[in-house]
Amino acid sequence: MSDKKQKQKKPQKLKARLARGFPDRSPGDIRATDQMMAKIRTVYERFGFEPVETPFVEYTDALGKFLPDQDRPNEGVFSFQDDDEQWLSLRYDLTAPLARHVAENFNDIQLPYRTYRAGWVFRNEKPGPGRFRQFMQFDADIVGAPGVQADAEMCMMMADTMEALGIARGDYVIRVNNRKVLDGVMEAIGLGGEDNAGKRLTVLRAIDKRDKFGIEGVKLLLGPGRWDGGKEGEGDFTPGAGLDHETINNVILCLRDPLAVIAQGGGWANASISTGLGELNTIEEIVVASGYGPDRIKIDPSVVRGLEYYTGPVFEAELLFDVTNEKGQTVQFGSVGGGGRYDGLVSRFMGQPVPATGFSIGVSRLMTALKNLGKLSGEAASGPILVTIMDRDRIGDYAKMAQELRTALNPLGGDGQPTGPTIPVELFQGNPKDFPKQLRYADRRGSPIAIIQGGNEKEAGKLIVKDLIEGKRIAETITDNAEWREAKAGEHLVDEADLVITVKRVLAEQASDGQEI
């Protein structure tokens, strides 16, 4: 190849691109998440729950048959082989790893075991609007408690969590059903047993679409199927369960009033439905006695949780206020979390019954809801105080000022923890020759104060504490350059020894004027 051709050929530049379904997170998102999770954690611990953490990766067989997509076994998770050729998978929820953790440490765990966990989970599914392959959950579980009083407590804790986050009564409800009722319905319509698992799942998924498609949409999914566009040939087609007209009506009636269906006798008056309704009555008695009325916790036979491992009570936390969706339609916000009893999940490892119940909060979805309600801003209380640089030969002096302010403004208590909100302090890192650029940087960062010391100030043992918020206010009222120079726009010339006390005074004045510092 000639030298000319070698010079013409440029190296291929690597394209920066985000993997589909794996979101970046901004400082605001992270702060909002931390604020929200701190409040949730406080509620969990009030009920006696303690934290535990499990790894992102589990052996695939530990996840078992309880994968998120029953139509594509082992395809709903991200899997790979290790050097021993054993299959590993990224966890798709926090419950299956907890079951493994409990079984592996069973002799060292005090039952009932109350634990909470927060972390990322992964789904190998097609991403779309609001649907990610990586998202965060925050779970709480009780392992080793067979009575439905544990399920009732879960529902009460969910209700308390909603209110701790500032969601008013009337804007949320915890809906409760029982999979035993649903299993009894499946048995009554001839879909009991392992042979009917696929069709049974189709029926349960149809029922679960009630909020999205309404009763008429559910009837279509229970029967011949449903076109997304509403008419034959419009949009995608979802095949139905193929139930007959009478059976569909009875299923719908059971969602509204199970007792009315049982009164018909026959297969509808089976033991599974009766047991499930009895457990729901007990839960209702417990929550009402504890002061949680139907405006907070409500028995609702239409609630269905999609995962197959639920064996008893199931519950859903729903937000009732309206929002505008991506299509411009006004809709109810809907579910932000849920869970239920899963008595068989830990038992798979143990060869003995190990009852368990728990719920999971969708962190990103709940955070979106709180932002819609104005309950969570995610914004920093203040930008950093900026120590500017006027003389590059005196970097050490400026660094000392910055560290002095960090220490004085962010004191630690006896436990080594901050005693108040963090007030950040930055030393400017750009070109010190361009001083206006330093102030423009401070403005973009939302800095409340800039510290300035040039050669003249240093010689006099002085420095300038510039109130950038007051300076901006003054600037808005001044149009004359001479007047601007006279005003000095919020500048305080003080002795070096008075740096900390002056900064504290300016911050206090800004706070009293309504600024968040």
N, C-alpha and C positions, 0 to 999 in steps of 0.2 A: 504493500500500500504506500502511495506517495506521501511525502510530508504535508502536501497541500490538503489531501483528503483527510489525513489524521487531524489537522487543525480544524477542518470544517465539522467533524463529528463531535457533537457535544455529549457529555455524559447525561444519561437519562435521570431526570429528577424524580425522586420518590414522591408519590402523591399522598398527601395526608388525608385520610378518610376514616370516619367513625364506623365501626362495625354495626350493621343493622340490628336494632333491638337492644343495643347496649349504650345507654345514655351517659354523657358527661354530666357532672353536677357542678353548679355554680356556687360561689360562697354563700349567696342568699339561700339556695336550696339546702345546703349543709347546715347553716344556722337554723333555718326553720325546722329541719328534721330534728336537730339536737334539742331545740326548745320544746317541741312536741313530745319527743320521747322521754325527756326528763319528767314531764307531767304524768305521762302514762306510767313510768317506772314508780313514781311516788304512790299512785293508786295501787299498783300490784303489790308493793311492799307493805302497804297498809293492811292488805289481806293475808300477809304472811308468806308471800312468794319470794324466792331467792334466785339470783341469776346463775345460769350455766351457759357454757358455750360449746358448740360442736363444730367440727371442721366443715369446710365447703364440700369435701369429697367423701363419699361413702362407697363401700363395695356395692356393686349393682344389685347383687342378690339380697342385700339388706333392705333395699327399697321394695323388693318383692314384686307382687303383682299389682301393687297399689300405685301405679303410674298415672300421670295426669291425663293421658289420652288412651283409653281402653281400646280404641279402634286401631291404634298403632303401637302395640306393646314394644317397649324399649326404645321407641322413637321420640317420645316426649321429653327425653333427658339427653344431656350431652355426656357421652361415654368414651372411654379410652382404656387401653390395656397397659398395665405396668410391666416392669422387667420380669415378673413371674408369670406374665400372660394372664393375670387375673383382671377381670373387668371392673373398672371404677367409673363412678358417675358423679357429676356435680349435683348436689342436692336440689330437688325441685320444691321442697317445702321444709319446714323445721320440725315437723311431727315425726316422720319416719326416722330421722337421725336421733331424736329423743328416745324413741322406742329401743333402738339399738343401744344407746347410752345406758338406759335403765337396765336392760337385760344384762349388759356386760358388767355393770357395777351393782347388781341387785343386792348382794350381801353387805354392801357398804352404804346403802341408801336407806334413810329412815322413811318408812311409809306412814301415812300418805306423803308423797314427795311433791312439794309445791315448787314449781320452777318457772322462770320466764327467760325468754331468749329473743334476741334481735339479730337479724343478719340478712345477707343477700341470698336469694334463691334463684334458680335458673330453669328456664323452660325452652326446650328445643322445638319451638313452634314458630309459625310465620308471624313476624311482627306487623303491627299496624298502628293506627292512631290510638294512643293511650294504652297500647299493648306491647310490652317489652319482653325481651328474653332474659333480662336481669332486673330484679326488683327486690325491694326490702319488705320483710315481714317482722312483726313483733308479736310473739306468742306467749301465752300463759297456759299451764297445764297442771292438773292434779292427777298423779298416778297412785293407784292403790286405794281409791275411795269408791266403793261399789254403789253407794246410795245416791239417789237423785238430788239429795241436798247439795252435793258437790256441783251438779249441773246448775242448780238454782243459784249457787254462789257465783258461778261463772257469769250467769246472766246479770246478776246484781253488780258484779265488778265491771262488766261491759258498760252498764248504764252509768256507773260512777265515773268511768273513764271519759265517756262522752261529756259529762257535765264538768269534769275537771279541765277539759279542753275549751270550755266556754260555750258549748253547744246547748242551747236552751231547751227546756221541756217543750214539746210540741214540734221541735225540729229534728227529733230522733225517736226511734223506738227499737227495742230489742224484741224480735219476733221469735217464738219458740214453737217447735213441732217435735215429733218423735218418729224416728225411722221405723219403729215397730208398727206404728199406724200405717205407714207407707208400705212396709213389708206385708202387712195384713191385707191391704188393698191389692197388692200384686198377687197374693195367694188367692184372693177372692175372684180375680179375673183370669185365673189359670196361668199365671206367670211366675209361680214359685219354683224353687229348685235351680240347680246349676245349669240345666239344659236351656233355661229361658233367660240366662244372664244378659245376653245381648239385647233382647227385646225389652226386658225389664229396664235396662239402662236407657233405652229410647223413650220409654214412658216417663221415667223420672226426669230426663232432660226436658221433655215436653212440658211437664208440670212446672219445672224450674223457669220456664220462659213466660210465666204468667205476667210478671211485671213489665216485660218487654213487649209482648204481643197481645196481651189481654186474653180474656176467656175464649173468644172466638178463635184466636190464633192457636191457643192450646188445643182446642177441639180439632183443628185441622192437623196439628202435629200428632195427636192421638189417633187420628183416622187416616185419611188418604195421603196427607202431606201438605206442605205449604210453599207457595211461591213468594219470594221476597217482595215482589212488586204488587202483591195483592190479587193479581189475576193470572190465569193460566198463561204461561209463556213469558211472564214479566219477571226479570231477575233470575236469581238462582232458585233451584228447587230443593227443599229438604224433605226426604221421604218420611212418611209417618209410621206410626206403630201398627196401623191396620186394625184397630179395635172397631167393633160394631157400634151402632148408634146408641143402644141401650147401655152398653158398658161405659161408653164415653160419658154419658149423662151421669151415671153413678159415680164415676171417678171425679167429675167436676163437683157433684153434690158433696162428696166426701171431703173435698177441699174446703167447702163452706161449712158443712155441718155433719161430721162423722156420725154423731148419734142418730141422725135421721136415716142414714144409710143402714146402720146396724139394726134399727127398728124394723127394717124390711125382712130381717132374718136371713135364712139360707147361708151361703158362704160368706156374706158380709159380717155376720156375727161371730167372727173367729177370735181365738184366744190372743193372737198377736195384736189386733186392733184394740181389744179390750185392755190388755196390759199396757199398751202405749198410752191410751187415754187416761188410765189410772195414774201413770207416772206424770203425765201433764197436769192432772189435778193436784198431785202432791207438790209439784213445782210451783203452781199457782198459789197454793196455800202458804208456802214458805215465803215467797216474794211479797205477797200481800201483807203477811204478818210482820215482815221486815220493813214495811213502809214503801214498797215499790208497787204503785198502782198500774193499771193497764195503759196509762199514758206513757209509761216507761218500759214495762215488760208485758208483752201481750202474747197469749196463746194463739197461734195462727197455723191451722192445718195445711196451708199452702206452701210453707217453707220446705225447700228441698236443698240439701247439700249434695253436690255432685260426686264427691269421692266415695268409693265403695266401702271404705273401712268403717263408716259410721254404723253403730249398732243400737243406739238409743236416742235420747234427746238431741236435737240439733237446733242451732240458734243462729240468727243473722242480725247484725247491727245495721240499721237502715237510717239514712238521713232523708228527711221528708221535705226539705225546702226545694224550690224550683231553680234550675239553672238552664242555660241555653247550650245545647249540644253543638257538635261540629257541623250539623246540617241546618243550624239556625232554629231548631225546634225547642220549645219550652218543655223540659222534662224534669221529673223528680230526680234528685241526685243519686239516690239508691244506696246499695250496700257498700260499706267500708270495712267489713270484717265479719267473721262468723266462725263457727266450729261445732263441736258436738262430742258425744261419747263414742269412744273407739276401743271397746273392751278386747278386741282380738289382735290389735297391732303388736303390743309387747308380748303377748302370749305366743306369737309365732316363734320367738326365740327361746321360750321358757318351758314349754310343755305343761304349763299350768296356767290357770286363769289369772290375769293381771288387769283389773279394771282401770280405765283412764278416761279423762275428759279434758277438753281444753278449747281455746279459741285463738284465732289468728287475726291480726289487724293488717290491712294493706297500707303500709306507711305512706307511699307516694299518693295514693288515692285519698287517704284521710287528710294529708297535708294540703292537697288541692281544695278539698272541701273547706278546711279552716281558712285558707286564703280567700275563698269566695265569701265567707262570712266575716272577713276582716279581723279574724282572731289570731292571725299569724303573718307577720310581715317578712321575716327572714332577713331584714336589713340590719346592718351593724348599728349599734347605738351611736357611734361616731366614727369618722375617719381618724387617721392617726395625727397626733401632734407632729409637725415636721420641723426637725432641726436642719436649717439650711446651712450651706457652706459658702463662705465668702472668700476664704483663703485656703487653697489646697495644701499649703505647708502646715496648716494647723488642724489637720483631720483629727488628731488625737484629742484636742480640746473639744471639738464638736461631738466626738464619740462619747467623751466623758459627760457632757451635758445630757445627751440622749439617755445614757445609762442611769444618771442621777434621777431623771424624770421617771423612767420606767420603774425604778425601785420605790420612789416616793409616792407615785400615783397608784401603784398596784401592790399595797401591803398584803402580807400573808398572815393568817391567824396562827394560833398555837398548833393547829393540826397541819400546818403547811399549805392550807388551801386559801385561795383569794378571799378577802373579806368583803369584796364588792365587785361591781362589773369591771371588766378589763378596759383600761384606757391605753390604747396602743401609742407607741412613740417610734418614729422612723428617723433615721439619718439619711439625708438625700444622697442618692447613689449616682446621679448623672454628672454632666459637665458643670462644674461650679462657676465657670466663666459666664454662663448665661443665667443670670439671676432671675429675670422674668419667667424663664422656663420653670424654675423651681416653684414659683408661686402658682403658675398655671397647673403644675403637677398637684400642688396642694389643693387647688380648687377642684380638680377632677376627682381627687380622692375624698373630697368632703371634709378636709382637715379643719378643725375649729381654731387652731392656733399655729403660727409659725414662729420659730425662734431664730433671731437674726443677730449676728455679731461680726461686724467688719473690723478693719484695722483700727479705726478711730474709736469705736466702742471698746475694743479690747484694751487700748492704751489708757482709756479712762476708767477701766474696771467696770464697764457697763455692758448691757445687752438689751435687745428690743424683743418684747413679747408682743407679737402682732395678733390682735383679735380679728381673725379673718371673717367671722360672721358679722361683727359690728362694722368692720371695714367695708364689707359688701353692702350693708344697709346704708352707710354714709355715702358710698359711691353712687348709689341710686338717686341721691338728692343733689349731687354736685355736677355741674356742667363746665365750670371754669377751672383751668389748670392751676391757676394761682391759688384758688380756693382749695383745690385738692392738696397741693403741697402744704398749705397752712394747716389743713385738718389732720394730716399725717394718718388718716384713715385707720383708726383703732389701734395705733401704736402706743406701747407703754415702754419708756426708757427707764430701766431699773438697774440697781446694783447686781453684779453677778451673784452675790450671796442671796439675793431675793428671787432667784429664778423660780424655785418650787412654789413659794408662797404666792407669787404673782400669778403663775399658771393656775393654781388652785382657785384663786379669787376670780379669774376670768372665766374659768369653767363653771363656777358657781353662779356667776352673773348670767352666763348663757343659759344655764339650766332654769334659772328663775324667769327668764324671758320666754320659756317654752321650748328651748332647744333640747334634744335628746343627747346627753353627754354620758 
